[in-house]
């Protein structure tokens, strides 16, 4: 186990946290900890932005320039704010260290970077490409000669940290993965704590609950399967049949548990997608623990800490009084677009969410959005009643459009170069009520109870019960009409909006019920997070990005955002229910107190089952602890291990290589499946790699390259020379997969092509372009 590297990376993260916290204090002056929990996202954002733009000229200059700008920003900030509070920093550092070491322990037991079961070859290939690159954008390791056609911003973050520490890529992959996880947990802890402090509920309780739900908890699929297993055979079969669960996996017994099942709860009708069998599941409903246990360093994971940074900036706006209009404008059109620009290159799916969060925040915040306008304009836009509410929403939409526009400018090189378009489609196969409850119930249950408690405190238990019964009726009506998401989330959206706006609605609409009377007041910023998550879930029920895999990617990338936003909200919600919900009658108050504590305990225990089973299985199935993601090559691919390592260690820069194509998720050399391993594991660009390039670019263009690769290996000598010159090939890799696929390889017959490395079943040829 590489303890020295773990200590080095942890020290770097904690140093970035401290320096970034100095800048964060300027952005979050009203947070309970003054934004210490966002020190790492703030520091990484500054480092990234400088590296991204200066890196067009020199990546090395960009990294070190980013450090200079970060230190300079902290030096300026420290003159205007108090030093970082030592206790707050120690608390945050403790949370980060615990989460970081937890994930390091998981990855050390299973560090392998393999093609099957995820996107690790894509992620590691991008990291290796960035480590080899002199400037941005990096060359595509699966499409030599062209810039990468994928959002690589998160991999750039990992590459920055890798360059700063001087770590080899095979170790940096897992250490960066642990850092992204710990950043997510810590940012959730900080955001939930700040919300709870505003609500007057126990800060650490709320923060700890939110950190648990984002870092450890699973959806309800695993506890449901576990309950089915506990039942006798007859009732178990009846429940499984009506709930839509197969009596396999955990439902058949703990010994059949698979950590994969809980991420494949939703099944769409695949009959229209000829690429796959009609029985296949086309939807991925991941949650954080599954994602990090599976071990991809993928965009939807690396962006989560920055999504929460955007949410924190929105909370800072929410807390800022109307008289401080300059600060509010700076947050909306200065800080948020910069984060949006980073998000566009890191995970384009989350780019619109930054603007959506800002729109909701401006619409429901205490400060009237008209105060953002010049006085002369604001005086002309004075309306009463619903007209004023419409004006608020209109200004909020305009703010969102402005953030998108400035965010596009921050990320303009990405849109001009690597970004690729997809067709938008509508009306996909809709999710059933039981599927929605299995995936989102862990949050919908406490949110529903929270709404009930708020309405009951303000309007009385009788009215709350009527509202609750009406909600149940709408849920079943939606399920009957095959719009279960509308019936389930519609009342949540409406109720949350009204509770969030109630104090302002009372002033503009005299007939509006006084929801704040008799209770602890309406919702605060947690309402923004609840609305944002519910809106995203509803959106993907009707709109999706069209691909030959249905809405799998749309749900996949969207639901992770939903989980993160709702996890940050659920801690303050549960803490409020435990500490502040006080029905009028004393006996009812006692039962409510017991019931809410039991609910919290039940949620924690039930959603911990997945982690208990998954981590136990994970520990049993692994070998010696290491963070070396390519150590498995010696055992699993002994014929190619040394050759691939020779390429990685010996070949400098980014010379083009040739490997078998097309390639995909399987590395079975004897069947001609090479998975583009030499390119994916070294970052050296190959002429044609994974079939993903057909999606990123154009199928015919990709297939032309595949044909060219075959000609390089087996074609006529004149054609071979022409293609080697066309693609500026410097090395030709001939291993087991190439021989199995192409048979009689003739590239070695050319003058100017000489063997430079023989190892096991591999010969690597050097192409001397000047001799061709």
N, C-alpha and C positions, 0 to 999 in steps of 0.2 A: 504494500500500500504506500502511495506517494504522499506521506504526511507533510513533507516540506512544501510541495506544491499547494496542498490544501491550505496551509498556514499563509503562504504567500498571497494566494488569491483572496482569502478572507481578509487579510490585512489591507489589501488594495481596496476591496469593497468598503471596509469600515472607514478608511481614509477618505474615499470618495463621498461616503455618507456625511462625514463631518464637514468637509469643504462645501458639499452641496447644500447641507443644512444651513450654512451661513447665507447662501443666496435664497434658499427657501423661506427664511424668516422674513424677507422682503415681500415675498408673494403671499405668505400665509400668516400675517401678523396676529390674526384673531383665533388661530387654531390653539387648542390647549397646549400642544407641544411646539407651537410656532413652526410646524411643518418639518420637524426633524425626520419623521418617517418617510418624507419624500426627498431626502437628501440625495439618495442614489439615483432615482429617476431624473431629478433636476441636473445633477452632475453629468449623467450619461447623455442627456439631451443637449447640453452645451458642447460636450466632447463630440457628439455625433454631428451636430450642425456644422461645426467648423471643419471636421474631417470630411464631411460629405461635399462641401464646396471647394475647400482648398485641395482636397483629394483628387479633383479633376486634373490638377497639375502634378501633385506629388502626394501620395498616400502617407508617406512617412512625415512629410512636412505638415500634413493635415492633423495627424495624431498628436504630434508635439505642439503644434499651434493650438489645438483644442485644449491641451493642458494649460498652456499659457493664458488663454482666454478664461478658462475656468478659475484659475488662481487669481487673475486680475478682477473677475467679477466678484469673487469672495472678498478680496481686499477692499473693493469699493463698498460692498454690502456691509462689511463689518464697521464701517464708519457711520452708518446710518441706523444700525440696529444693535441691540445688545448681543454679547457673545452667546454662542450656543449653550443652552442650559445643560449642565453636566448630567443631571438626573434623567432628563428626557432623552439625552443621547445614550446613556447607559441602558435605559429601558429598550429603546429601539435597537441598539446594537445587540442586546440580548436576544430579542425576537429574531433578528436577521441571522445571528449566529446559529441559533437553534434550528431554524428552517434550512439554512445552508448545510449544516452538518447532517441533518436528517436526509436531505436529498443526495448528498455526497455518499452517505452510507448505502443508499439504495442503488445509486449508479455504480459504486465500487463492486457490488455483487453481480451486476449485469451491465458492464460498460460497453458491450459489443456494438459496433457500427456495421450493421448488416442491411442488405437490400430488402429483405422480406419483412412484412408486418409493419410497414410504415414508410417514412420518407427520409430515413437516416442517410442514405447515399446522396440524396439531393442536398440535405442540410450540411453534411460534412464536406461534400464537394464544393459547395459555395464558400464555406469557411476556408478550405484549403486554397481555393482560387483567390480569395481576398488576401490571404497571407502571402501568396506569390505575386500579387499584382503590384505594379509601381504606381498606378493611378486608377481612377474610377471612370466609367463602370468596369467591373471585372469582365474578362472574356469568359464566355459560356464554356464550361468544361465538357458539355455534351453537344456543342455546335461550334466547332473551332472557327475563329475569325470573326465572330459576331459577339456583341455584348450580351450579357445574361438577360434573358427575357422573363425574369421573375423578381418579385419584391425581395430585395436582399438587405434591407435596412437593419433587421435584427442580427443577421449574420455579420454585418459591418460592426455592430456593437461588440459582438464576441471577438471579432478580429482586432478591434482596438485594444481590448483588454489582453488579448493574447500577445500582441506586439509589445504592450507595456510590460508584461511579465516575462517575455522571452520564452514562452511555453510552446512545446511542440503541439501540433494540432490534435493529435490523437488523445492527448491529455486535456487540452483546452476545451474540447467539445463537451466533455462531461462536467468540467468545472464551470464553464459558462452556463450550462444547463441548470446546475445547482444555483448559480447566481440569479438567473431569471426567476426561478421558483421562489427563492428567498425574497427577492424584490417584490414579487406579487404578494406574498404573505405579509410582508412588512408594510407595504403601501395600504393593503386592506386594513390592517391593524390600525394604522394612523388615520385613515379616512373614517372608519367606523368610530374611533375614539373621538375625533373632532365633532362628528354628528351627535354622538351621545352627550358630549359636554354641552353642546347647544341645547339639547333637549332636557338637560338636568337629570340625566340618569347615570348610573355608574359607568364611568368611562372605560376602565380596564375590563369590566365584565363584557360590555358591548364589543370592545376591540378584540378580546380573546375569542368570543363566540364567532365573530366574523372571520377571524384568522383561521379558526377551526373549519368553518364551512367552506372557505376557499381552498384550504390546503389539505384537508383530511377527508371531509365528508363526501359521500357518494349520493347518487339519486336513489329513489325508492325501489329500483329494480331488484337489487340484491336482498334487502330485507323482505321483499314480497316473495322472492324465490325461497328464502330461508323459512318463512312461515308456511309455505306450501309443503316443504319437506317435513316440517314438524307435524303436519296434520296426518291423520290416518289415510290410507290409500283412497278410499271412496270419496271423502270430502276433498282430498287433495286433487283428485282428477276433476271433480266438479268445479272447484275454484280455478284450476289451471285452464280448463276449457273455456270458462266464462270470462276469465281475465286475459285470455289470449297467450298464455305462457305454455311453452312446451315442457313436458316433464323430463327435462334433461338439465345438464349443468347443475347448479346448486339445488334446483328443485328436486333432483334425484338423489341428493346427498352431498355433504361437504367435500367428499373426495372427488366429485365431478366439477367442482368450482373452476371457472375460467375467468380471469380478470377482464377478458375481452367482452363478455356478454353484456355487461352494464352499459357499454358504449354503443350498443346496437339494439336499442329498445324499439325504435320506430321503424316500421317496414312499410315502404310505399309499394304500389303496384308497379312492377317492373315490366309489364307486358309490352310496353311501347318502346323499350330500349333493347335493341337487338344485340347489343354487345354482351349482355349478361343474361343469365337464366331468369325466367319470370319469378322464381321463388326467392331471388336474392334480396337482401336488405340494401336499400339504396340511400339510407340516411345514417349519418354518424352523429350521435348525441353525446359527445365527450364531455367530461368534467375534468378539472385540473389534475386530481390525483391519478386518474387513468392516463392522461396525456404524459405526465412526467414519469410515471412508472413505465410506460411504453418506451420512452426515451428518445422520441424525435426532438430535434431542436427546431421546431417549426414556427412559421410566422404567427399563427393564432395563439401561440404560447408566449413568444418573446414580446409581443405587443401589449400584454395584459398590464404590466406595470405602468406603461405610458398611457394606457386608457384610464387607469386610476389617477394618474397625474392630471389628465384633462378633467376628470371628475372633481379632483381637489381644487383645481383652478376655478371651476364653476361654483364650488362651495365657498371659496374665498369671495367671489362676486356676490353670492347669496348673502354673505355676512356683512358686506360693505354697505353702509348707509347711503341714501340718495345724494347727500351733499358731497360725497367723495366721488364725483362723476368722472374725474380724470383717472382715478385708480380703476374704476369699473371699465372705462374705455380701454385702458392699458391691458387689463386682463383679457378682455374680449378680442381686441384686435392686435395685441402685441404678443402675449404669452400663448394663448390658445392656438392661433394659426401656426406658430412655430412647432408646437406639439403635433398639430394636424399634419404639417409637412413631413415630420419624422414618421408619423403613422402611415402616410401614404406609401412610403418606400419600405416600411417594415411589415405592414399587413394592410393592404389596400382595402380589404373588407371592413376594417375598423375606421377608415378615414371619414366616412360620412357620420359615424357615431359621435365624433368630437363635435361636429356642428349640431347634431341632434341634441346632445347634452346641453350645449349652450342655449339652444332655442328653448328647451324646456325650462332651463334655469331663469332666463330672462322673463319668460311668460309667468312664472309663479313666484319669483323673488319678491321680497317686501318692497324693494325700491321700485318706484314707477319707471318703466323704461322710457317714458317721454322725457325724463330728466337727463337722458343721454343725448338729447337733441339740443341744438342751440335754443336759447330762451325765446327768440322770436318765432321759431317754428313750433316749439312746445306750447306757446300761448295760443296758437291757432288750432292746435289739435286737442282741445279740451272737450271731451264728450262725457255723457253720463250713462249709467246703466250698461246695457249690453254693448253699446257703441264703444265704450271705453275698454271693455273686455276684448272686443274685436281689434281695437287699436293695439292693445298689448300684444296680442298674438301676431298681428301684422309686423310690428317692430321686431318681435322675436324671430320671425321667419327671415326678415331682412338681415338681422345679425348673423343668422346661420349661413345665409348666402354669402355675406361678406367674409366669414371665416373660411368657407370653402374656397372662395376666390383667392384670398391671401395664402391659404394653405397650398393651393395649386402653385402659386409663385415660389413658395419655399421649396417645393419638390419638383419644380419645373423640369430639371434635367431628366428625372425619371419618366415623366410623361412624354417627353420628346424622344426618349431612347428606348428603354426596356419595356415600358408599359404596353400591354396588349389588350384589345377589347373583347368583350363577350356580349352575346345577345341576351336581352332581358325577356323573360317569358312570364306568363301569368297563369293563375289557377292550376297549381300542381295538385298532386294527390294530397288530400288533407289528413291531418293527424287525428287519431281517435281520442276520445276523452280519457280512456285508461292510459294510453301512451303519454298524453300530456301530463297526467297526474303522476305517472311513474317517473318522468323526467324532471318535472318542475314542482311536484308536490311538496318537496322539502322546503320550498320557499312560499308556495301559495298558501299552505296551511297557516303559518304564522302571519302572513300578510292579511289573509282573510280575517283571522281573529283580531288583528290590530284594527282593521277597519270597523269591525263589529264593536270593539271596545270604545273606539273614538266616537262612533255614532251613539252608542249607549250612554256614554258619559255626558254627551251634549243634549241629546233629545229624549233620553229615557230608554229603559230596557224594552218596553213594549214596541216602540218604533224601531228599535234595533232588531228585534225579533222579526218584525214584518219585513224589514229590509233584507234580513238574512234569508227568510223563506222565499222572498221574491228572487233573490240571487240563485238559490238552489233550483227554483223553477226555470230560470233562464239557462242555467248550466245544462239541465236535462233537455230543454227545448233545443239548445244548440247542438247537443249530441244527436238528437233525433233528426235534425235537419242537415246533418253532416257538416256543420260549422262549429264543432266543439270548441275551438279556440275562441270564437266570438262569444259564445255563451259563458265560457270560463273566465276570459280575460276582460271582456267588455265591462262587467260590473266593477272589476278591479280598477280599470282605467278611469271610469266615471267617478267612482267613489273617491279614489285617490286625488283626482283633479279637484273635486269639490272641497275636500278636506284641506288640501294645500292652499286653495284660494279663498277659503271661507272668511277670514278676517277682512280681506279686501272686498269680497262680494257683499259683505254686510254693509259696507260704506257706499257702494255704488248701486246695490240693489236692495232697497229697504225691505222688500218682502222676503228676502232670502233668510232661511232659518239661521238662528244664532248658534252655530255649531260649537263655538268656543266656550259657551256658558256651561258651567258645572263640571268642567274637566280640566285637563292640563293644557288645553290649547290644541290647535289643529296640527297637522303634520308640518314638519320643516323639510330639510333638504333630502331626507330619506325618500320623500315623495318623488323627487326628480329621478332617483335611481329606480324606484319601482315603476314609474311611468316609462322610463327608457327601456327597461327590460321587457315589460309587457308589450310595448310598441314593436320591439324587434321580433318577438315571438309571433305576434299577429301578422307582421309584414311578410315573413317567410311562409305563412300559410297561403298567401295569395300571389306573391311575386318571388321569382327566383332567377338566378343566372343559368341560362340554358346550356347544358352540356349533355354528353351521351350517358352520363351517370345520374340524370334527373336532377333533383335539388340537393343531392348529397353534400356537395361542397358548400352550398348556400346555408344549409342548416348547420353543418359542421363548423363553419367559421363564425356564424352568428350566435349559436347557442353558447359558445365559450364566452362571448361578451356578456350574454345574458347572465350566465352563472357568476361571473366576476362582479357585475354591477349589483345583482341581487344579494350576493354574499356580503358585500359592503353594507347593504341596507338591513339585512336580517339581524345582525348583532344588536344595533340600536333598537330595532323593533322588539326583539325578545327581551332585552334589558328593560325597556319601558314596560312591557307587560308584567315582568317580574317585580319591578321596583315601584311603578307608578300607577298601575291600573287599580283603582279603588272604587268598586261599586258602592252604592249608598248604604245598603244594609250591612250590619256588622257580620252576620253569619255568612252572607253572600261574599263578603270581602275575604273571610277566612278560606272559604272553599275556592274562591278565585285564586288566592295566593298559592294554595296547595296545587291547584290544577295547572297553573301556568308553570310552576317549577317542575311538575311532572311532565308537562309537554316538552319543556326544554331538555329534560333528562332523556325522554323518549326519543326526541329528534337526534340528540348527540349519540346515544347508544345505537340506535337503528342505522344511522348513516355511517357509523364506525365499523359495521360488520364487513363492508367491502374491504376497507383497509386491513382489518385483522386477517381475513382470508388471503387477500392478495399479497400482503407483505410476508405472511407465513410461507405461502407457496414460492414466493420470490426467493426467500432466503434458503429454502430447501433445495432449490434447483440450480444453485450457482456454485462456482468454484472459488479459488483464492481471490481475495479482495485486491482489485487494482482499478485504476482509472484509465488505463490504456485501452482505448477503444478498438485498436487493431491487433491486440495480443492474440486473439483467437485465430489469426491467419495461420500460425504455425501448425495448429492442430486440425483446423477445418479445411484449409487450402494449402497444404504443404508444397504442392508443385508450383505455386505461384507466389508464395509469401515473400521469398527473398527477392524475386524479380520486381515486385511492386515496391518493396522497401528500397531497392536500388534506385528506382525511378524517383522516389520521394526524396532520398538523401542526396543523390548525385546530380540529377538534372536540375539546373537553375533556370529561373525565369518561367516563361510560359510557351515553350516550343510545342508545336502541334504533334500529336501522336495519332496512330490509327489502331482501333480495336474492333472487335466483332460488332456488327450492327444488323438489325435493331436490337436493343437491349431493354430489359425491364426489371421486374422485382425478383427474378430468380437467378441465382448463381450456381448453375449446374453445368460445369464445363463439358462433361462427357456428352451432354445433350446439345451442345452448342450455345448454352446460355451463360454469357460471361458477365452480365449486369454492369458492363462498362466499368468493372472494378478498378483497372489501372487509372482511369481518369477520375472516378469518383473518390478514390482513396488518396490521390495525390494532388488533385486540382489541375493537372495538366489537361489541356483541351484536346478532345478527340474529334475526329471529323463528324461522326454521327454516334450519338449515345442513346439515352433512354427515349422511348417512344413518346414521352411527355412533350418532346420538342415538336411533335406533330400538332399538339394542342396549342403550344405557345406561339407557333409561327404559321405553318401551313403544311397540310399533309403531303401535298405533291412535292413541295420543296424538300421536306424531310425524306420522302421515299427516293428522291433523286440522289440524295447523299448516301442513303443506304446502298443503292445500286453502285455508286462510285466506290464505296468501301469494298464491295465484292470485287469490283474490277481491279482495285489496288492489290488485292490478295491473289487474284487468279486470272486477270485479264491479259491481253496482249501487251508486250513490252512497251510498244509505243503509247498505248493508252495508260499504262501504269506510270510512265515518265510524265506524261501530261498532267495526270491527276496529282501526283506527288508535288509537281511544281505549282499547280493551281491552288492547292491547299497549304502550300509551304510546309509539307510534312517533314519532321526531323527524326522521328522514331516510329518504327513499325513494331507492334507487339504481336508476337505469334505464340499463343499459349494453347492449352487444351481446348478451349471454346472455339478458337479460330480454326484449329485443325478439324474439329468435329463439324463445324458449320461449312467450311469451304473445301475440305478435302485436300487436294494437291495444291498447296500454297507455292506460288512461283516468284514471289517478290524477291527472293534471295538470288534469282538469276540475273538481276539487273546489275550493271556496273554502277558504282556509286552507292550501293546499298550493302553495308557490311555489318556482321554481327559484333555487338559490343558487350553483350551480357548473355551468358547461358546459365540457367539455373533451373534444376528440376525439369519440369515439362515446358519451360519457356525459353524462347530465343528473342532477344530484343535487337533489332537492326537499327543502325545509325544511317540516316539518309544524308549524303553529302550533296547538297543542292547544286554546288558548283560543278559536280561531275556528271550530273544527269544529262 
